[in-house]
């Protein structure tokens, strides 16, 4: 009985060689910082908790560093890449470095913020080194688009990682924290040094792990709840009744909706959790506001 050999992973020399072949100059605009350390990508895969049963979505695979590590474990990997040059080269890299796993890989040329479907069986996990300039909207879009996603781990800017995992009452708690909490239980899963990237970024990186949970039980839609969240944090220092005045039509209408939701009108958004925001959205709907 023969078994397929595992993938060979990319190191600094391989990453630079691939970049040279493509005449690739990483751009800040697309947040291109390529991981050059095999231990780091294996750590990301390990922390993600994926198994051989998982169908994994990866965003921004770049030259394939993390992709190859995912293929060591996952049943299938669908990589979403916006750069045509990188998307075109990736299948050849997989065929060369992971010939035994090539059948379980597919690349999709698309913008992850605008993609409307993912080919193949429903994905169960999201593992990615997300482009830092669009990490939160990409994460929220994919969690919305792909309800089959059960868990995942993403590498983002350290400051963003803190925000995504923040709890009510903390200084970093805000819009990303609440919106992520709508979909999942989110936690910090470690830090990543700058020296594992090429080129090295000028910011620190952090890992965020999440497990899908049921959204709040509410008659309000997710869009309505998120509109309340956006309004509540538009001016952080304002009491929530003042922050929601524009959405509700008046401070009095906002106060009435908040009282109906059992929320102190003088509270600030940073002390409210996702269930509070859902009840506020219900109260505003019952008050007859036009969303």
Residue pairs with C-beta under 8 A, 6 or more apart in sequence:
3 100
4 99
4 100
4 101
5 99
5 100
6 72
6 98
6 100
6 101
7 68
7 69
7 71
7 72
7 97
7 98
7 100
7 101
8 68
8 97
8 98
9 38
9 41
9 42
9 65
9 68
9 69
9 97
10 18
10 36
10 38
10 63
10 64
10 65
10 68
10 97
11 36
11 37
11 38
12 36
12 37
12 198
15 34
15 36
15 63
15 65
15 198
16 198
18 24
18 63
18 64
18 89
18 93
19 26
19 34
19 63
21 89
22 85
22 86
22 89
24 85
24 86
26 32
26 33
26 34
26 198
26 199
29 133
30 82
30 83
30 131
31 60
31 130
31 131
31 132
31 133
31 134
32 62
32 83
32 131
33 129
33 197
33 198
33 199
33 200
33 201
34 62
34 63
34 65
34 197
34 198
35 41
35 62
35 65
35 66
35 129
35 196
35 197
36 65
36 196
36 197
36 198
37 195
37 196
38 65
38 69
40 192
40 196
41 65
41 66
41 68
41 69
42 69
42 72
43 190
44 66
44 69
44 127
44 129
44 153
44 155
44 207
45 66
45 69
45 70
45 72
45 73
45 127
47 153
47 189
47 190
47 207
47 209
48 125
48 127
48 151
48 152
48 153
48 209
49 151
49 153
49 209
50 56
50 70
50 73
50 74
50 125
50 127
50 151
51 73
51 74
52 73
52 74
52 75
53 75
53 124
54 73
54 74
54 75
54 76
54 124
54 125
55 74
55 75
55 76
55 77
55 78
55 120
55 121
55 122
55 123
55 124
55 125
56 70
56 74
56 76
56 77
56 78
56 123
56 124
56 125
56 126
56 127
57 77
57 78
57 79
57 80
57 118
57 123
57 125
57 126
57 127
57 128
57 142
57 146
57 149
58 66
58 67
58 70
58 77
58 78
58 79
58 80
58 126
58 127
58 128
59 79
59 80
59 112
59 126
59 128
59 130
59 131
59 138
59 142
60 80
60 81
60 82
60 112
60 128
60 129
60 130
60 131
61 67
61 79
61 80
61 81
61 86
61 90
61 107
62 81
62 86
62 129
63 86
63 89
63 90
63 93
64 90
64 93
64 94
64 97
66 127
66 128
66 129
67 77
67 79
67 90
67 94
67 105
68 93
68 94
68 97
68 98
70 77
70 127
71 77
71 94
71 98
71 101
71 104
71 105
72 101
74 104
74 125
75 104
76 104
76 105
76 106
76 120
76 121
77 104
77 105
77 106
78 106
78 107
78 108
78 118
78 119
78 120
78 123
79 90
79 105
79 106
79 107
79 108
80 107
80 108
80 110
80 112
80 115
80 118
81 87
81 90
81 107
81 108
81 109
81 110
82 109
82 110
82 111
82 112
84 109
87 107
87 108
87 109
88 109
90 107
91 102
91 105
91 107
94 101
94 102
94 105
95 102
98 105
106 119
106 120
108 115
108 118
108 119
112 134
112 138
112 141
112 142
113 134
113 137
113 138
113 141
114 141
115 141
115 145
116 145
117 145
118 145
118 146
122 146
122 148
123 146
123 148
123 149
124 148
124 149
124 150
124 151
125 149
125 150
125 151
125 152
126 139
126 142
126 143
126 146
126 149
126 152
126 153
126 154
127 152
127 153
127 154
128 152
128 154
128 155
129 154
129 155
130 138
130 139
130 154
130 155
130 156
131 138
132 156
132 157
132 160
132 201
132 203
135 154
135 156
135 157
135 160
136 156
136 160
136 163
136 164
136 176
136 179
139 154
139 164
139 180
140 179
140 180
140 183
142 149
143 149
143 180
143 183
143 184
144 183
144 222
149 212
150 211
150 212
151 184
151 209
151 210
151 211
151 212
152 209
152 210
153 189
153 207
153 208
153 209
153 210
154 207
154 208
155 192
155 205
155 206
155 207
155 208
156 164
156 205
156 206
156 208
157 203
157 204
157 205
157 206
158 191
158 203
158 204
158 205
158 206
159 172
159 203
160 176
160 206
161 188
161 205
161 206
161 207
161 208
162 172
162 188
162 206
163 172
163 173
163 174
163 176
163 177
164 176
164 177
164 180
164 186
164 208
165 177
165 186
165 187
165 188
165 208
166 172
166 173
166 174
166 177
167 173
167 177
168 177
168 270
168 271
168 272
168 273
169 270
169 271
170 270
173 270
174 233
174 236
174 269
174 270
175 229
175 230
175 233
177 186
178 229
178 272
178 273
178 274
178 277
179 226
179 229
180 186
180 210
181 273
181 274
182 215
182 216
182 222
182 225
182 226
182 274
183 210
183 212
183 213
183 215
184 210
184 211
184 212
184 213
185 210
185 211
185 213
186 208
186 209
186 210
187 208
187 209
187 210
188 206
188 207
188 208
188 209
189 207
189 208
189 209
190 206
190 207
191 204
191 205
191 206
191 207
192 204
192 205
192 206
192 207
193 204
193 205
194 200
194 201
194 202
194 203
194 204
194 205
197 205
215 222
215 274
215 278
216 225
216 274
216 275
216 278
217 278
218 225
218 278
218 279
218 281
218 282
219 282
219 285
220 278
220 281
220 282
220 285
221 281
223 291
224 281
224 284
224 285
224 291
225 274
225 277
225 278
225 281
227 247
227 281
227 291
228 244
228 247
228 277
228 280
228 281
228 284
229 269
229 277
231 243
231 244
231 246
231 247
232 240
232 243
232 244
232 269
232 272
232 277
233 243
233 269
233 270
234 243
235 242
235 243
236 268
236 269
236 270
237 268
238 268
239 265
239 266
239 267
239 268
240 254
240 258
240 263
240 264
240 265
240 266
240 267
240 268
240 269
240 272
240 280
241 251
241 254
241 255
241 258
241 265
241 266
242 251
242 254
243 269
244 254
244 257
244 258
244 280
244 284
245 251
245 254
247 254
247 284
247 289
248 254
248 257
248 284
248 287
248 289
249 289
253 284
253 287
253 289
254 265
254 284
255 265
256 283
256 287
257 280
257 283
257 284
257 286
257 287
258 264
258 265
258 280
258 283
259 265
260 283
260 286
260 287
261 276
261 279
261 280
261 282
261 283
262 279
263 272
263 276
263 279
263 280
272 280
285 291
